[in-house]
Each structure stands twice: as structure tokens, then as C-alpha cells.
């Protein structure tokens, strides 16, 4: 069964703005999915991306990788880490490389990646203490578990910026509610869809949908059948807390550290050992941050944070704030910025990059010159600067490829003969990367033979300059190149407009669909959606020969609430009761508003022994809930009728009729009770 409807991912992919692996990393993903691929195949492909290879080697030599001897080659990294780890590592690094900046004004991209790396390192190291995944899988899951947030910021930059600015608190659930209301999709669904598309394990996909869990929960007494995704969700809670600590400051950071100590205590881990784990995570976060060019900060030891928290006189007040850490990367408001000059500088650069991407320019081009000839460098620098172009210099092919992937120049002028990677090899690599495949490429050569030029054009060049360079010819070639680049920009603008129209249409379509299937007052599925789901569960019960029961629930004396306190108070009663009932159900149960003050609950794989237990839990939760209406506090009760499928019913309607009869019996017997239908 697909976890997220295919149309969601199709629509978001059509925008061209989703975070995705590209170039060499995409090829590696394909190779690792092929059982016939060898380590030699992957090594050969990785050599085509020196930057990616360097990042993999840095990770392989980090303490978190567990490799004891120094790794100096890609092949050694493959042998020590394994193909599966390399696949996931390349995936994470590639997505990181291609999503450093974006167009969402209120989204703090540097902070997002700092948090993601902290979460990844924490999940990797903590997985040895909190079993949920292998350490390598923990790193990938932690690093990418928030990718849906980045996806929504990229696909809906304006809308998501407004969502971030309109948040009233740091609650994750509030953000999810805002996303659903404005976009009819949330970041966890996008993460799940991307994980499925990238071929990550199914338990990763399911765990992605459980990310609004904010509190550490001890395992139940009988956890032998607890789904793997629940373990992953528990692991992520602690990894997310570590990221909160790393990105917080002052007393708030100290209070969060106390929560981390409480979790260690609940796991019966000595405080010294738990502190060593914390210190190892922050050390690895700083080391990998330096290697991946991600902003990190100095974090005090856990002991220091604990001492600071114990001296604070405002722990109780700060604890309320710390209970709901802000996981999103909205840019700080001016009066909230302090002591983070480097972070502020990167935020400013990110905003400037967004403005540059949104606005077309009539100025000169951004040109990357690749040459190790100093005379040639001076000549071209003078020519290009006088024409208003901005010139960046690289002296070899490796550096040029790295700079092209990082800075995305509009045009590259490269010498045919270069150290390490020659001009033709550079052109081939530039064309392989999605990020730079459209870059205009001119090669400088002294070869004007037909065979050499054919080889160059087949390698991916767009034009060539013959030595010795002629000023007039260079200008003419650049003007021709600029016309092509401007046409590409116009085409990109047209695609962006089309993308915006497509995403807007998709958003409206989802909103209409949600409105058609959701009760607008309680946010529960409506009668139509509930009956559709009942048909699905009925069919599955037929296939699996599994049990199935349904309940009809009715609020007692609801008319009196409306008549006495008004319909506004009645609406509050309906909303609060729906919330409490939903919270009292199992994850697999479905509740919908059936009409008026009546609700339908579908309980798959529940038998008679469970019927009274589930029903009474709901009834008790509603009775204990104190509802605050303007000027008055109310408590209400409900009556519940239960019917169990036993082979005598021909359709869901028959089962509902039996539940309805049981509901009448509950009301006739005095209300606030559960009655089970029997022949």
C-alpha cells in the first residue's frame, strides 16, 4: 500500500523545485539498486565527482563512522562502509549540495542544514543506545527526516514564508495544522513521498509521518510487537532534542539539557556515560560541519549546561517554553538576533541569493575562467572586465568543477589543456550534473581540425575560441553566448510561471478534495469519507478473515447545550469532544462525524473482548474532559452503541444499523454508557 498518494509527489516533482539528488549521486543510487553492480562500478562513477568523493572520505575518517584505520581512497571507503551506506551517504550529501539556498524569504537555509546535520549525527551515535536502526541508517534518517520542510519552502516559497511568519508558537503540531490549512499537504507527507521515491526503507517512510511526537515516552510493558517505525520515532525525538540544544542559547539551552539528562535517567544510563555520548555528538557535529561547510557553533559540555541550569532561578518559567522546541528554520526577527554574527551573515547572503534568483538582470554575465596560463588569465580578465562581466578564476579542472557546482556561473571559458582534468573532461562532467547542465561552455584551443572540434562538441561545449585570442572575436562569441543565456533565462521564467500555476492549481485541487471529505468544524473525516473508509476496511476484513467492529457515539443532551448556552458553545463542545475521542482511539481506528452530534468509529481487527475496553476508554475520556466555553465550563457525556461483524451482516450498512440499535439501548438505559449489540 502506498503511504502517500502518488499524485502528491507527481505534482511536486513537476515544479522542478523539490530537493533531489543529482549527477553522480543519482547514478550511484541507480547502481546500488542494481544487484549486478560492483564496488568497481561505483568507484568509477564517484571519481567523476571529486567534491562528493572528498565528502565521503571525510565521513569515512570521522569517529562516527566506526572505521578504525585511515581511509585514503574511495574504494577503501566502499569496502569499510558498504554499498548501502555509500548509497545513503551520497544521497544526503548530494541533496545538501543542491539545496544550500532558496527563494523562501522567511526560511533560514543555513540553520536548517545545521539542524539536519546535528540530528543526523545524534541519530547515528544514539542508535547504539536506543536500538531503532543501524548507526549508518540513523545518520541518513536524521539528516533527511526534515527534508519535507525544505521541499515545501522550495515549491511554495511565498506561501510557506507566510506560514512561517504567521506561527504563534513553536509547536510542531501548529505548523502541521497551518500547512494543511494553507497547502492541503504537510512536510511529513512530502518527506514520506521522497523517501519512497529514493528507495529508503519502508519503516523510514512510516516513521516520517510520526514526527509531530514531541515528548519522550517510555516503552510499554509489552513492546515485543511495537512497529519498527515507533522505535525510529523515539530515536528521532532524542536526536531532535540534541539539535534543539545545539541551536539554542543561554538558559533555554541549559533547560533543554536537563530534559536530555532525564531521558538518560529513564534508560538507566549513568550520567557520566550519557554526558560522554553528548560530547561525542557535539564533537562530530563540529568536525563534519567543517568538512561539509555547514555552520556549527561551540557547545558547552553537558556538565556545564547542567550546572548552569541548576543555578538558574527561572527554570519553571523557561521549562514551559522549552517543552515545545521550534523545529523550523524561520529567520529570526531583528530583536531576537544576538551573538550569532556568522549565522546572521549567512542568513543575509541567503536572502540576497533569493533576490538575485528572482530578479532578471541586464548587467554582464558571471563567467568562470578555467586556465593555468597567467598571461591568458590577464588578457581575458581585461577583456571581460571592460565588457562589464564578473570573472571568477580556477586554475585546474577539479577546482573548476567544485566552483561551478557551488556558484552556478552563467558561462564557463576553459582551456583545452588543464592540470588533472582537461577541458573536454570538465565539459562532460558539467553536462552530467543537473545543476550545471545548462551552463554555456566555451573552450579555448589551438586545435582547429575537424576531428578535434567534433570531439569537443560531442563532449558538450557550446562554442570555441582559437588561440591566439582576438579581442573582437571574443566579444562576438560572448554576445552570441549571452543571447542564448538570456533565452534560457526567459525560458526558465516561463517555466517558473507555469510551475507556479501548476502548484497553485494542485493546492486548490487538494483543498477542494479535503473540503469534500472533511468536516469543517471538527476537522474529522465527514460522513462520506467515513463510509468510504468503512467499505475499504470491510473488503480487507473479507480478504484477511479478520475481525471488525463499529461504534456509533452520540453526545448526551446536546440540544440542551445549544438551547441553554447558544450554538457557539455547541460548536466548541463538538470540537472538543471530537479531539478527545480521537486521542482515546488506537492508531488504526478511524473516527468520523456522522451527522449532528453523532460520530462513527471503525475499529479494524478488534474483537468482542476489546469492544467494551475501547468504548469505555472513549466514554471515560469524554466524561473527564472539562470544556471551556465563554463564561462557563461544561462537562458532557456520550452514549455508545457497538456492533461486531459476525458473518450475519451483508454490508457495512447492516453493521451500522446494529450499532444504532445498541446506541438506542444505551440511551434508554440512562445514557453515559456502552452497549454492545447482540441478537
N, C-alpha and C positions, 0 to 999 in steps of 0.2 A: 504494500500500500504506500502511495506517495505521501510524504509528510507535508509537503506544501504543494498546492496545485500548480501544475506545470505552467499555466498561463501567467502566473506571477513572475516567474523567472524569465519567461519569454519576453514579457513586456519590459522588464527592467534591462534585459540584455539589449533590447532594441535601442535603448537610449545611448548605448556605447559608453556609458559613464560608470558602469559597475567596476569595483576593484577586481582585477583579474590578473592571473599570471601571464607573462608574455615571453616571446622569443625563445631563448634556450630553455627557460624553466618550463614552458608549455610543452616543448619537445620531450623534456625529461619526464614530465607527467605521463605523456603518451607511452614512452618507453617502459616506464615502471609498471604500466598496466598490461604490457605485453609479456606473457610468461617466457617467451623466447629471447627476450633482451638479456644481454650480458653486462657485467660491470665494465667491460671494454667499450661497449656501445655508449654507455652513459658517460664514461670518462672522456671519450672522444667528443661528445656533444658539449660537455661542460667546458672543455678547453676553448670553445668558441665564445665564452663569456668570462673574461678574466675577472671582472668585478664579482660575479656570482661565485666563481671558484674561490676567490680570496675570502669571501664571507663564510663559505662552507669550511674552509681551513681554519679560520678564526674560531668558529664554533667547535670544530673537532678538537682544538687545542685548549678549549676552556675547561675549567674544572667541572662544570655541569655535565659535560659530555661523558665523563667517566673513562675517557681514554687515557691510559697511564703514560704511554710513550709519545714523544713528539711526532706529529703528523705533518709531513712536508709535501705530499703530493695528493692530488685528487683521488688517485687510485687507492692510496692508503686510507683516505677518509672513507671511501666506499667500503673497503674491507672491514674497517673498525666499526663503522656506524650502521652499515647495512643499507640495502636499496630502499627499503620502506622509509627509513629515517631521512635519507637523502632526498627522497621524493617530497616529504612533508616540509623539510627544511628549505628546499628550493622554492616550494610553493609560498611559504611565508616570506622569505627574503624577496622574491620577485614581486609579490603584491605590495610589500613595503616600498620597494624601489619605485614602483609605478604610481604610488599614491601619497607622495610627500606633501603635495599641496592640492588645493581645490577651490571651488567657486563659492562655497557656503560661508558668508561673512562671519557668522557667529560660531563657527566650528573651529576649535583650536587644534589644528593638524599636528604640530609638534607634541603637544600634550597628549593627544590621542595615541601616538606611537610610543611615547614614554610609558604611558599606562599599559599599553598592549605588551610591550617588552617585559615590564615588571610582572604582569600577570603570567606571561609565558614562562619566565624563569622560575617564578614561585610555583606554578603548577608542576613544572618539571621536578624541582627539588622536593616539593611536598608530596609528590606521588609515591615517594619511598616510605612516607609515614602514613599517608591517607590513601590506601590502595584504591585506585579507580582506573588507572591506565599506566602504561609503561612511561618512564621518565621522558622519552623522546616524544611519545604521543601527547604527553602532558604539555610539553613546550609548544607544540603546534596548536593544540586546543586552546591553551591560554592566550597565545599570541593572536589567534584569529577569531576567538569567540565573540569579539565585539565588531566583527567586520560588517555586520548589517547596519550598524550606526554610520559607518563610513559610506556604505552603499547608499543609504537614504540621503546623506548630506551631499553626495555627488550627483545623484539622479534628480533630486528635488532641492537644489541649493537654496532657492529663495524661500520655498515653503518650510524647509527644515530649519532655516535660520530663524524664521518667525516662531516655529515651535520651541526652539531653544530659548528665545527671548521671552516667551510667554509663560515659561515654567515658574510656578510659585514656590516650589521646594525642590530638594534634591532627590526626591523619591523616584526610584526606577519605575515603579508602577504608574506614577503620574505621567512620566514620559511615554510609557507604552500607551496609556489612555489617550494622550494628546496625538500620538502618531496614528492610532486607529481612527480617531475622530477626524483628523485633517487629511490623512492619506489613505485610510482604509487598509493599511498594512503596517506592520511594526518591524523593528530592527531584528527581532529574534526570528521572525519568519524569513527575512532576507538571508540571515546567517545560515539558517537551516537549508534553504534552497541552494546557496552557494556551496555549502559542504557537500550536499548531494551531487551537485554538478561536478565538483572536483574529485569525487570518488572517495571522500573521507568516510570513516566507519559510520554505520547507522546509529550507533549509540552516541556519537558526536552530534549527529543531526537531531536526535531526540533531546539530548541534553541542552542544545541551543535554545529550545523552546521553553526551558525551565529557568531562564536566567533572571527572572524577577524575584527569585528566592533571595532574601537578604540576610536572614539570620541563620547562624549555625545551629543545626538540630541534631541531638544525639540519635544514634540508630535505635530503632525499636528492638524489643527483646528478641523477636523472631525476624531476623533480617536475611535469612537464607534465600528468600525469593525476591529480595529487593532488586528492581531492574538496574542494569549497569548505568543507565543514564542518571539515576538518582545519586549514585556514588560520584559520578562526574560533576553533577551539580553541587554536591557537598565540597568537592575539591575546589571548584571554581569560587565558592563563597569565601574560602580562606585565601585563595590567590587574589581575589578582588580586594579583600581586606588589606593584604600586603600592598597592593597598588595604591589603595587609599592612603595608607601610612606614608608611602614614598612620596606622594604628591601633595600631602597636607603639610601644614607648618604649625609651629607653636603648640599651644595647649591642645588643639584638636588632634594633632599628630600623637601627642602623648596619650590622650584618651583612647584613640584607636589602638594604640599599642597594648593598653590594658585588655581590650577585647581579644586581641591576639593571644595574650597570656592566658585568658580564661579558656580559650579553645584548647591550648596545650594542656591545661589542667584537666579538662574533660576527657582528653585522650590518655591521661595518666603518663604524660611525658614530663620528666624532670625539667625544671625551669632553665637550668644551665644548658641542657641539650636543646631545648626549644629556642633558647637565645642563640645558640650556635647555628641552628638552622636559619634563623632570621638573618644573622650576619653573613652567612654564606650566600643567601639570596641577594642581599644588597650589594655584596662584592661582585657577584656575577652580573647583576644588572648594570653596574657601572662599567665593567670590563666589556660586556657585549655592546653596551651603548656606545662606547668609544669606537669599537670595531664597526658598528653599523651606522655611525654618525647620527645617533639618537640622543637628544638632550637628557642627561640624568643629573642628579644632584647628590651632594653629600648627605647621608642619613646617619643620625646618631645610632649607637648600639641600642639593643633592646633594654639593657640595664639602665642606660642613661635616660631613655624615654620613660621607663617605669619610675625612676627617681623623680623626674620632672612632674609626672602625673600625681605622685603621692604628695608633692609639695603644693600642688595647685589647690586653691580654695574654692574653685568653681567647677569641680568635677561633675556635680549633679546637673548643673545647667548645661555644661558643654556636652554631657552624655546624651542629652536629648537631641542635640544637633548631630552628634556622631552616629546616631543609630541609623540614619538614612544617608549614607555617603553618596555624593554626586558622581555617577559613573560616566557622565557625558563630558564631552570636551568643548563646552561652550566657552567662548572667550571671556576672560574676566572683565568686569566693569572697571572703569578708571579708579574708583575709590576702593577696589578690592586688591589692587596690584601692590605688592610690596616685596622687596628682597629677591626679585626673580628677574634681574635685568636681562640675562641671557634668554630666558624664556620669552620676555616681552619683545626682545629684538626679533626672535624667530617668528612670533605672532605677527609683528608688523610686516616682516618680509612675506609671510604667507598671505596677508591681506593685500599687499601690493601685488603679489603674483596673481591673485584672483582678479584684481582690477585690470592688470595687463592682459590676462587671458580674455576678459570680457570685452575689452575695447580694441578695435582695429587701429592700426597706426599707419600714418603716411610717411614716417621717418625712414631712415636707412635700415638695412637688414642686420640681423645678428648673425655674424659669419664666424665659423670655426675654421681657422687655418692650421693645417697639419703639415709641418715641414721642419726638417732638421738643418736646413740651409739658412744661415744667418743673413746672408746677402739677400736671398729670396724673401725672407721674412721682412726685412727693412723696405724692400721695394713694394711688396704688396701692402704692407702697413701704411705706407704713404699714399698709395693709390686708393685704397679702400677708405681710409680715414677722410681723405679730401672729398670723397663722394658721399660722406655722411653715414657710412656704415660703422657698426660696432664690431671690433675684431677681438677674438679670443684665440690664444696660441696653444698648440700642443706639438711636442717635438717627436712623438712616436705614436704608432697605431694603438697600442694598449691604452695610453693616456687619452687619446682622442676618443676612443670608444666609451671610456668611462665618463668623459666630459659631455659627450653627445647624449648619453642616457640621462645624465643629471641635469643638463641645461637646455636640451632640445633646441639647438640652433636652427635657424631657418635655412641656412646654406652651409655646406662644407666644401672647402677647397683643400685638396690633399695631394701631396706629391706621390707619384707612382712608386718611387723608391723611398722606403722608410725603414727605420730600425724595427725589429721584432715582427710587426705586421705591416706588409706593404699596402699601398693604396687600394689595390684590387681586393685584397682580403678584407680590408676595412669596409669597402663598399658592400661586399657580400654580407658582412655582419650587420651593417647599418640597415640593410633591406630586410634582414631576418627579424629584427626587433619591431614589434608593433608600435612602440613609442617613437621610433625614428624612421620607420619605413617610408614615410612621405618626404623626408628631408631631401632638398635639392643637392646633388653631389656633382662637383666638378673636379676632374683630375688633371694635374699638371704633368706633362710628359714630353719627352723628346722623341717619342716614337710616333710617327705619323703613317706607319704602314697599315694597310687594310686589315691584316690579321690581328695586329695588336689592338687596333681600335674596336674591332668586332668583339674581341675578348673583353675589353673594358666595358663596352655597353652591355654585354651579357652578364657581367659581374654586378651591374646595377647603376653605373654612372649615368648622369643626365647630359653632361657636356664635357668638353676637354679644352685645355689651354696648352698651346705648344710653346716650348722654350726656343729662344729667349722670349720673355714676356713682353708684349706690346701694350702700352697704356690704353690706346684706343680700342684694341681688340678685347682686353679685359673688361673695360666699361661696357662694351656692346654685349659681351656674353652675360655680364651681371644684369644688364637691363632685361635681356631675354629671360634670365632666370627669375628676376623679380616679377615679371608678368605672370609666369607660371605659378609662383608662390602666392601672388595676390588672387589668382583664380582659385587656388587651393583654399585660401582663407575664406573667399566668398562661398565656396562650396561647403566649407566647414560651418560657416554661419547659417547657410540654408539648412544643413543637416541638424544644427543645433535648434533652429526654429521648428523643424519637423519633429525632432526628438521631444521638444517641449510640448508640442501639440499632442504627440502620441502619449506621453506620460500624463498629461492633463486629462486626456480622454480616458486613459486607463484608470486614473484615480477616480474620475467621476463614475466610470462604469462600476468600480468596486464599491463606491459609496452607495450607488443605486441598488446594487446586489445586496449589500449589507442592510440597507434600509428595508429591503423587501423581505429579509429573513430575520430581522432583529426587532425586538420590542423596544421602541424608542425610550420608554420610561425606565424600564428595569435593566436594559442592555442585555437581557437574556434572549435566546432564540425565541421567535414567535411561534404561534400555533403551526403555521405551515412548515417552518424549519423543523420543529419538534416531531411532527408526523412523518416528514421525510426521513429523519434520523431513525424513527421507530421502525419504518419499513426496512431500513438497512440492517438494523440490529435483529429484526425478525428473520431476515434472509440469512444472516450469519448464524443465528441460532438453529435454523434449519440445516445448514451445511455442517456445523460442528456438533449438532445434537447437544447444545449447551443450554443451561437454564436461563430464564429471562423473567423479570418481573417489572411491573409498572405501578406507579402510585399517582393518585390524584390528591392534591392538597388544597384546602380551602381555608381562607382566613376567617376565623370565627367573628360573627357580629361586625363585619366590615361596614355594613350600611350605617350602623350607629356611629362609626368613626366619621364618615362623611357628613352625616346629618348633624352631629354634635360639634365637630371641630372644623368642618369645611373640607372641600376637595383638595386643597393644597396640602393639608395634613394627611389626607388619604393617600396622596401620591407619595409622600415621604414614607408612610407605612409600607406601601407596596415596594418601594425601592430598598428600604432597609431589610424587609423580610426576605426579598429575593437574594440580597447579598448574604444574609446569614444562612439561608438554606443552601445556597451554592457552596459556601465554605464548609458546611457539615457533610457534604457528599464525598464519595470516593472520586479519584481522578477519572475513573472510567464511566462514572454515572453522567447522565445528561438531564438537565432541567430546563424547561421552557415555560413561558407564560401561556397558559391555555385559554385564558379569557377572563376578563374582570379580575376578581381576586382569587382565581383558580390557577393552579400550576400542575404541570405534568412532569413526573420524574421517571426516567427509563434506567433500569439497573441491569446491565448485561452480566451474565454469569453469577447471578445472585439467586440463592435458593430460599426455601421457606425458613430455614434456620437463621438466615441473615435478614429476612424481611422485617421482622419486628425490631431487630437491632438497628438497622438503618433508619427505619421510620421513627423510632423513639429518639434516636440521636438528633434528627431534624426537629422533631416536636420540642424537645428539651431546649435546643439552641434558640428556637424562636421564642419560647416562653421566657428564657433568661435574658433576652435582649431588651434593653431599655431604649426606646425610640424617643428622640428629642424633636418635638415639633415646636414651632414658635409659641411660647407662652405656656407650654405643657409638656410633660414627659409621659409617654404611654408604654404599656406593655400589652402585648396581644398573645393570642394562642391560635393554633391551627388544628384542624381535624384532617386525618389522613386515611384514605382507603387504599388497600394494597391488593393486587391480584397477581397470581403466579401462573405462568404458562405451564399447562399440564397435558397438552395434546387434545383437549376438547375444543379449543378455540381454533377458528379457521383463519383469522386475520388479527392484526393489531386492534382493530375496532372492537372485536369481541372482548379482548383483554381490557381495553379501556372501559367498556360497559360494566365488566365485573368490578373493576376498581371503583367505578362510580357508585355501584350498589353498596360496596363496602364503605365508601365515604358517607353515604346517607345513613348507614348503620352507626357510624362514629358520631354523627351529629345527633341522631335520635337518642344515643346513649349518654348524651351530656356534653359532647364536644371535648376538644383538647385531648384526643386520644387517637390511637392507631387501631384500625380494624382490618383484618385480613379476610378476603372473600373465601367462602367455602360453599360447595354445592349443597 
